Amino acid sequence: MSLIKIALAGEGGQGVQSIAEILAEAAYNENKQTIYIPNFGLEQRGGVSIAFIQFSDKRIGAPKFNKADVVIALSERAVERTTIYSDKNTLFVYDTGFKVEAEMLPQEAKKIIGIAAIDTANQKLHPRVFNIIIMGAVIGLTNVVSFEAAKAALEHKLAYKFEKNPDLRDLNFRALEIGKKMAEESLKEGVANNA
Amino acid sequence: MARIMEETRKAFITGNEAVTWGALAAGAEIMFGYPITPQNEVMHYWTRLAPQYGKGFLQTEDELSAGFTVCGSVQSGKKAFTATAGPGNVLMQEPFGMAEAMRLPLFAVIQQRGGPSSGTVVYSQQEVTLTTFGGNGEGHRIVYSTASHQEIYDYTIKGFNTAWKYRFPTFLLGDGYQAKMREPLEMYNPEDRGIEMIDTYPLIGLPGHIGENREPQHLCNIYSLEEELYEVVMRVSAEYEAISPELVEYEEKECEDADIIVLSHGVVSRAADDAVKELRAQGIKAGYFRPITLRPYPQKQLREAIAKSGAKKLLIAESAYGQLDRLTKQEIYGETIKIENLFMPGVGIIDYDIISKVKSSL
């Protein structure tokens, strides 16, 4: 696997940093080289939360990057804030659950993809597993970690919650799978390709 | 000394956690600190782990006090340390100066943030001048600039030993990126790697009577006469210069036939390493030089790299406006190699930035 750079951006509370950490741990458990760094400036207080993650087989250089292979923006502000990370090689993903004007989307992208993660979480699953759908989508788009490693990392991270309520395990794993499928479909069909 | 880990183990943690584990493994007994981003988690993790390992912690009223309590603690023979950043590093220069004056085995971790003033809480390499030379002194300090979590762990352990062996204040110079990012490393007990931790010893309250059966310690940071101070500073300078050759550490790659040598330190050296590999792949003869100790500086080794390569240019890349550049120029005074620079104060540098700069420089 050559170097894959991902920027995940959302509002505080959407769980962007949690899934970045779980994905990075899953990759680490698969003996891949991984760096995960959150943006932690003052912007974080009431601003957009961004997770920068890199995966590779080889030692990774600088912890941040100028352009990402995949950007996932989970709010209107997150779209605005992350267009700078997009260039002609970038898959730019946003959620169709909020309104985005065409001119807000990046000028340059390999593909712009809209996925309905927020709606899917609210209607089919539970609002709380919205971020896990996104985590599944990252895997569907990039294969940075195997599905099994992602499940194992989720299990590890949420063990105490699963113990209290075993139904949550199934809910999270379903969300992960749905996210992965949504992303794979979107790559095939090129839905909402506004580029 | 109690073993912290049953066996060597891999971990995927932040740099701040790596400092904490390194300090535990090194046998640190107490941390004094005051919160400031991006070093906060050194304190957080230490306070979480300290009770489990019978260690101490004191949050002082400010950084001045944190630095001075370390000065006091090490005099009583405790393996003490602190960690700070940015304006906190500015405030701590007064106690750090005392540690220079009194030759105290103080160890401190600096996680650089943007400046001047409160600047940003994020990242920079703008605390090089401050950390290497401090305030009203002569820079009698030892500064390790790390580039990975493995080095943070290794040099935290080493830093305590350096401080207690040589009795010069010793610093681990990291930055916000290294502090906050997660990456894999291997953690170990020093003895499992053949590293012998130096036993600490009290500097005050020693047995015996001065003038009868022991010499005075002369732990002094103020003198009545100019001549007294002069004598002390000259003696300490000579001692510092004498030990410098054995303290100097650096990394050098591909300098044998380089047309241009990329010089960087800390986290930027990771991008420089990648850039040099990519430039070589494209047929451009680039070399890589990285001082690990910024004080003392590997000036002899850099001069040798310049001489053997016959390089025409030295590119100094740093996330500051010329702090490594100034330090390097004073250290290699007399060299005629042309010096180019890539100054990006307060922001990260990636391989692309260095590759572009090298190409436009040649």
Chai-1 contact restraints between the chains, C-beta under 6 A:
chainA,res_idxA,chainB,res_idxB,connection_type,confidence,min_distance_angstrom,max_distance_angstrom,comment,restraint_id
A,Y28,B,F12,contact,1.0,0.0,6.0,A-B,restraint_1
A,Y28,B,P184,contact,1.0,0.0,6.0,A-B,restraint_2
A,I35,B,M181,contact,1.0,0.0,6.0,A-B,restraint_3
A,I35,B,E183,contact,1.0,0.0,6.0,A-B,restraint_4
A,Y36,B,R182,contact,1.0,0.0,6.0,A-B,restraint_5
A,I37,B,K180,contact,1.0,0.0,6.0,A-B,restraint_6
A,I37,B,M181,contact,1.0,0.0,6.0,A-B,restraint_7
A,F40,B,K180,contact,1.0,0.0,6.0,A-B,restraint_8
A,G41,B,T120,contact,1.0,0.0,6.0,A-B,restraint_9
A,G41,B,V121,contact,1.0,0.0,6.0,A-B,restraint_10
A,G41,B,V122,contact,1.0,0.0,6.0,A-B,restraint_11
A,G61,B,R270,contact,1.0,0.0,6.0,A-B,restraint_12
A,G61,B,A271,contact,1.0,0.0,6.0,A-B,restraint_13
A,G61,B,D274,contact,1.0,0.0,6.0,A-B,restraint_14
A,G61,B,D351,contact,1.0,0.0,6.0,A-B,restraint_15
A,A62,B,R270,contact,1.0,0.0,6.0,A-B,restraint_16
A,A62,B,A271,contact,1.0,0.0,6.0,A-B,restraint_17
A,A62,B,G348,contact,1.0,0.0,6.0,A-B,restraint_18
A,A62,B,I350,contact,1.0,0.0,6.0,A-B,restraint_19
A,P63,B,Y177,contact,1.0,0.0,6.0,A-B,restraint_20
A,P63,B,M181,contact,1.0,0.0,6.0,A-B,restraint_21
A,K64,B,G348,contact,1.0,0.0,6.0,A-B,restraint_22
